[in-house]
Amino acid sequence: MRQALTAEQVRLAETAAVGRGIALHDLQERAGTALADVVQARALGGRVVVVAGTGNNGGDGWVAARRLHERGQRVIVLAVKEVGDDATPAGQAAREAVAAGVESRVPDSPAMAMIEFADCAVIVDALLGTGSRGEPREPQAALIRAIDDADAVVVSADLPSGVDSDTGAAPGAAVAADVTVTFSAMKVGCLLQPGASLCGEIVVADIGVPEDALVPEDSLEVWDDAEYAELLPPLAIGASKHTRGHVVVIGGAPGLTGAACLAATGALRSGAGYVTVAVPAPSLAVVEMKLTAPVKRALPADVSGALTAAALEAALGVCEAADAVVIGPGLGRAGATLAVVRQLIRRIAVPLVIDADALFALGHDLTILAERTAPTVLAPHTGEAARLLDLGADVVDADRPAAVRALAQHRVAAVLKGPATLIAEGGRLVVNTTGGPGLATLGTGDVLSGIIATFLAQGLAPLDAAALAVHVHGAAGDAASEDLTPVCCTSEDVVAYLPEAFAALL
């Protein structure tokens, strides 16, 4: 398992290293040398321009420039300010580089920077570091735009300038790097969008910070295929449909039956032995036509498909034999239906996946989740999470780790769907690295809910079930997109390509 760290976690790790006798100057030397190694391999003897800011990130750039100069590489530093006598590590690195013969200048305009960029092979972005927050100010913003306009390979130090180290947000000008050399450990912002798309190839450079200082308990977890494979429930030789987990899907109001059917097929294709679909009575005939293997049950409802009060006990009866339940896909938002859903959330006594219209039923009031005794997984996309948290969608997307952690505080495992889906429970946070734009089509979230429910029904803990489901769901989307193109990928295709995703883990 790898960890991705926030800026504060990196600062604490480096403080721990200093406490063990490693000088900050030495850490900077190692970082700059690692950066120079990557740059030299990309420059192939061509000219290098280092754009250096005033902080530690700039110091890494100055060290890289000195190392490249010592190796005979043609290099110049474009600095935000003149080299002075400040006592910071970055100031010391700048003076040492100049003393070694590194050429430097302070560009008085973006046009001057573009002149320097015109014939260079590599631009080193060492402008803003992990401590940068918000929209870059001038002159840094102008330099960032100039870097992006240049026709050269761009190598960023630690993370692209303009990207928030903790959230991946890029609220203003941001460097689009070809390579990011990140020091000691992956940064959270390198994995979350849009930061992940701006990093290019990521190289993690060991600069001597003790490994045990780089694994804080609340760090972002990045799992590998082997760790996901270990979670897959074994299929015993003597298995039967009754031992592979019984999933119940409650949803499918008239006009929305496809959502419930997709959740059911997601559950079946991911290994559930028995699937029951409970829908409002007016939908039953349609679902009978659409689904072959699952058992179908009608819930009392009026002619529009809104559940009646009698649906509560009927649904609870269907759930008695279940090992896990999905509630919400296509269930509708009629007032009577929402009232029944809130009672079902309270009273369903087995693991429960709450999605789609069931999330709408919760509104801003998540207190009823505390009344549940069985495990619960919430699976919102950004808009649904914003409603649950009573926030704007832009606020959720500006700090997705904070949003998913806030949902998980309600004694649930929370899945915040979207690019680099996040899964949180208790103090743990996992980021998924599969999936892409091919999943950006209606119904894929319903498929995911069915997969999560299957793993819950087979005995996995909520965080494990959700993370494994998100991984295979994303991998199926990737496989479908590769064969069919992301433009043509549909939710049914994701179901069809689940075997390929599972095969990679078996």
Long-range contacts (C-beta under 8 A, 24 or more apart in sequence): 1-221, 1-222, 1-223, 1-224, 1-227, 2-185, 2-186, 2-221, 2-222, 2-224, 3-185, 3-186, 3-214, 3-215, 3-216, 3-219, 3-220, 3-221, 3-222, 4-185, 4-186, 4-187, 4-188, 4-190, 4-191, 4-219, 4-220, 4-221, 4-222, 4-431, 5-184, 5-185, 5-186, 5-187, 5-188, 5-214, 5-216, 5-219, 5-220, 6-165, 6-166, 6-187, 6-188, 6-219, 6-220, 7-130, 7-131, 7-165, 7-166, 7-187, 9-216, 9-219, 10-130, 10-165, 10-184, 10-185, 10-187, 12-213, 12-216, 13-184, 13-185, 13-209, 13-210, 13-213, 13-214, 13-216, 14-184, 14-209, 16-209, 16-210, 16-213, 17-208, 17-209, 17-210, 17-213, 20-210, 22-208, 22-209, 24-89, 25-89, 25-92, 26-208, 27-207, 27-208, 27-209, 28-56, 28-59, 28-60, 28-63, 28-89, 28-90, 28-93, 29-63, 30-205, 30-207, 30-208, 31-60, 31-63, 31-157, 31-158, 31-183, 31-205, 31-207, 32-59, 32-60, 32-61, 32-62, 32-63, 32-64, 32-66, 32-67, 32-93, 33-63, 33-64, 33-67, 34-181, 34-183, 34-205, 34-206, 34-207, 35-60, 35-61, 35-63, 35-64, 35-124, 35-126, 35-155, 35-157, 35-181, 35-205, 36-63, 36-64, 36-65, 36-67, 36-68, 36-71, 38-155, 38-179, 38-181, 38-203, 38-205, 39-64, 39-68, 39-122, 39-124, 39-155, 40-68, 40-71, 40-73, 42-121, 42-122, 42-153, 42-155, 42-178, 42-179, 43-68, 43-73, 43-121, 43-122, 43-153, 44-121, 45-73, 45-121, 46-74, 46-120, 46-121, 46-122, 47-74, 47-75, 47-76, 47-119, 47-120, 47-121, 48-73, 48-74, 48-75, 48-76, 48-120, 48-121, 48-122, 48-123, 48-124, 49-75, 49-76, 49-77, 49-78, 49-116, 49-117, 49-120, 49-122, 49-123, 49-124, 49-152, 50-75, 50-76, 50-77, 50-78, 50-123, 50-124, 50-126, 51-77, 51-78, 51-113, 51-123, 51-124, 51-125, 51-126, 51-127, 51-143, 51-147, 52-77, 52-78, 52-79, 52-80, 52-94, 52-126, 52-127, 53-80, 53-126, 53-127, 53-128, 53-129, 53-140, 53-161, 54-80, 54-81, 54-90, 55-90, 55-128, 55-129, 55-131, 56-88, 56-89, 56-90, 56-129, 56-131, 57-126, 57-127, 57-128, 57-129, 57-130, 57-157, 57-158, 57-161, 58-90, 58-94, 58-126, 58-127, 58-129, 59-88, 59-89, 59-90, 59-91, 59-92, 59-93, 59-94, 60-93, 60-126, 60-157, 60-158, 60-183, 61-124, 61-126, 61-127, 61-157, 62-90, 62-93, 62-94, 62-96, 62-97, 62-102, 62-126, 63-93, 63-96, 63-97, 64-124, 64-126, 64-157, 65-97, 65-102, 65-104, 65-124, 66-93, 66-96, 66-97, 66-100, 66-102, 69-97, 69-100, 69-101, 69-102, 70-100, 75-102, 75-103, 76-102, 76-103, 76-104, 76-105, 76-116, 77-102, 77-103, 77-104, 77-105, 78-104, 78-105, 78-106, 78-107, 78-113, 78-116, 78-143, 79-104, 79-105, 79-106, 80-106, 80-127, 80-139, 80-140, 80-143, 81-106, 82-106, 107-139, 107-143, 109-142, 110-142, 110-143, 110-145, 110-146, 113-142, 113-143, 113-146, 113-147, 114-146, 114-149, 114-150, 117-146, 117-147, 117-150, 117-151, 117-152, 118-150, 120-150, 120-152, 121-152, 121-153, 122-152, 122-153, 122-154, 122-155, 123-147, 123-150, 123-152, 123-153, 123-154, 123-155, 124-155, 124-156, 124-157, 125-154, 125-155, 125-156, 125-157, 125-160, 125-161, 125-175, 125-177, 126-156, 126-157, 127-161, 127-175, 128-161, 128-162, 129-157, 129-158, 129-159, 129-165, 130-158, 130-159, 130-165, 130-187, 131-165, 132-161, 132-162, 132-164, 132-165, 133-164, 134-171, 134-172, 135-171, 135-172, 135-173, 136-161, 136-162, 136-172, 136-173, 136-174, 140-173, 141-172, 141-173, 144-173, 144-174, 144-175, 145-173, 147-175, 148-173, 148-175, 148-176, 153-178, 153-179, 154-178, 154-179, 154-200, 155-179, 155-180, 155-181, 156-180, 156-181, 156-199, 156-200, 157-181, 157-183, 158-182, 158-183, 158-187, 159-187, 159-189, 159-190, 159-195, 159-199, 160-195, 160-198, 160-199, 162-198, 163-189, 163-194, 163-195, 163-198, 163-199, 164-189, 164-195, 165-189, 166-399, 166-401, 167-192, 167-195, 167-398, 167-399, 167-400, 167-401, 167-402, 168-192, 168-193, 168-194, 168-195, 168-196, 168-400, 168-420, 169-194, 169-195, 169-397, 169-398, 169-399, 170-194, 170-195, 170-198, 171-398, 174-198, 176-200, 179-203, 181-205, 183-207, 184-209, 184-214, 185-214, 186-222, 188-220, 188-401, 191-220, 191-222, 191-420, 191-431, 191-433, 192-400, 192-401, 192-419, 192-420, 192-422, 192-431, 193-418, 193-419, 193-420, 196-419, 196-420, 217-427, 218-427, 218-428, 218-429, 219-429, 220-401, 220-429, 220-430, 220-431, 221-428, 221-429, 221-430, 221-431, 222-430, 222-431, 222-433, 223-430, 223-467, 223-471, 225-504, 225-505, 228-467, 228-468, 228-471, 228-472, 228-505, 229-505, 229-506, 231-455, 231-460, 231-464, 231-467, 231-468, 232-468, 232-502, 232-505, 232-506, 233-271, 233-455, 233-458, 233-459, 233-460, 235-271, 239-273, 240-273, 241-273, 241-274, 242-273, 242-274, 243-273, 244-271, 244-272, 244-273, 244-274, 244-458, 245-271, 245-272, 245-273, 245-274, 245-323, 245-324, 245-454, 245-457, 245-458, 245-459, 246-272, 246-273, 246-274, 246-275, 246-276, 246-321, 246-322, 246-323, 246-324, 246-457, 247-272, 247-274, 247-275, 247-276, 247-322, 247-323, 247-324, 247-325, 247-326, 247-450, 247-453, 247-454, 247-457, 248-275, 248-276, 248-277, 248-278, 248-318, 248-319, 248-322, 248-324, 248-325, 248-326, 249-275, 249-276, 249-277, 249-278, 249-294, 249-325, 249-326, 249-329, 249-450, 249-453, 250-278, 250-279, 250-299, 250-315, 250-318, 250-319, 250-325, 250-326, 250-327, 250-328, 250-331, 250-344, 251-277, 251-279, 251-326, 251-327, 251-328, 251-329, 251-330, 251-331, 251-356, 251-357, 252-277, 252-279, 252-280, 252-283, 252-287, 252-329, 252-330, 252-331, 253-279, 253-280, 253-283, 253-301, 253-305, 253-306, 253-330, 253-331, 253-332, 253-334, 253-337, 254-280, 254-282, 254-283, 254-286, 254-304, 254-305, 255-305, 256-329, 256-330, 256-331, 256-332, 257-283, 257-286, 257-287, 257-290, 257-330, 258-290, 258-330, 258-443, 258-446, 259-329, 259-330, 259-356, 259-443, 259-446, 260-287, 260-329, 260-330, 260-331, 260-446, 261-287, 261-290, 261-291, 262-329, 262-443, 262-446, 262-447, 262-450, 262-491, 262-492, 262-495, 263-326, 263-329, 263-355, 263-446, 263-447, 263-449, 263-450, 263-453, 264-291, 264-294, 264-450, 265-291, 265-447, 265-450, 265-492, 265-495, 266-446, 266-447, 266-448, 266-449, 266-450, 266-451, 266-454, 266-473, 266-494, 266-495, 266-498, 267-326, 267-450, 267-451, 267-453, 267-454, 268-293, 268-294, 268-450, 269-495, 269-498, 269-499, 270-450, 270-451, 270-454, 270-455, 270-469, 270-472, 270-498, 270-502, 271-454, 271-458, 272-450, 272-453, 272-454, 272-457, 272-458, 276-318, 276-321, 276-322, 278-314, 278-315, 278-318, 280-305, 280-306, 280-307, 280-311, 280-331, 280-332, 280-337, 302-336, 304-334, 305-332, 305-334, 306-332, 306-334, 306-335, 306-336, 306-337, 307-331, 307-334, 307-336, 307-337, 307-340, 307-341, 308-336, 308-340, 309-336, 309-340, 311-340, 312-340, 312-343, 312-344, 312-347, 315-340, 315-344, 316-344, 316-347, 316-348, 319-344, 319-348, 319-349, 319-350, 322-350, 322-457, 323-350, 323-351, 323-456, 323-457, 323-458, 324-350, 324-351, 324-352, 324-353, 324-453, 324-454, 324-456, 324-457, 325-350, 325-351, 325-352, 325-353, 325-453, 326-352, 326-353, 326-355, 326-449, 326-450, 326-452, 326-453, 327-352, 327-353, 327-354, 327-355, 327-358, 328-354, 328-355, 328-356, 328-357, 328-358, 328-359, 328-360, 328-361, 328-449, 329-355, 329-356, 329-357, 329-446, 329-449, 330-356, 330-357, 330-446, 331-356, 331-357, 331-358, 332-357, 333-357, 333-360, 333-361, 337-361, 342-368, 345-369, 345-372, 346-371, 346-372, 348-372, 348-374, 349-373, 349-374, 350-374, 351-375, 351-376, 351-377, 351-453, 351-456, 351-457, 351-462, 351-465, 352-376, 352-377, 353-377, 353-379, 353-449, 353-452, 353-453, 353-456, 354-378, 354-379, 355-379, 355-380, 355-445, 355-446, 355-449, 356-384, 356-445, 356-446, 356-449, 359-384, 359-387, 359-388, 360-384, 360-387, 362-388, 363-387, 363-388, 364-388, 364-389, 364-390, 366-407, 366-410, 367-410, 369-410, 369-411, 369-412, 370-410, 370-411, 372-411, 375-413, 375-456, 375-461, 375-462, 376-411, 376-412, 376-413, 376-462, 377-412, 377-413, 377-414, 377-415, 377-452, 377-456, 377-462, 377-465, 377-466, 378-407, 378-410, 378-412, 378-413, 378-414, 378-415, 379-415, 379-417, 379-445, 379-448, 379-449, 379-452, 379-466, 380-407, 380-414, 380-415, 380-416, 380-417, 381-416, 381-417, 381-418, 381-445, 382-416, 382-417, 382-418, 385-416, 401-429, 404-429, 405-429, 412-462, 413-462, 413-463, 413-465, 413-466, 415-448, 415-452, 415-466, 415-470, 417-445, 417-448, 421-470, 421-474, 423-463, 423-466, 423-467, 423-470, 424-463, 425-462, 425-463, 425-466, 426-463, 428-463, 430-463, 430-467, 432-467, 432-470, 432-471, 432-474, 433-474, 434-470, 434-471, 434-472, 434-473, 434-474, 434-475, 434-477, 434-478, 435-470, 435-473, 435-474, 435-475, 435-477, 435-478, 436-474, 436-477, 436-478, 436-481, 436-486, 437-481, 437-486, 438-477, 438-478, 438-480, 438-481, 438-484, 438-485, 438-486, 438-489, 439-473, 439-474, 439-477, 439-489, 439-494, 441-489, 441-490, 441-491, 442-491, 443-490, 443-491, 443-492, 444-473, 444-477, 444-491, 444-494, 446-491, 447-473, 447-491, 447-494, 447-495, 448-473, 451-498, 471-501, 472-498, 472-501, 472-502, 472-505, 473-498, 473-501, 475-500, 475-501, 475-504, 476-500, 476-501
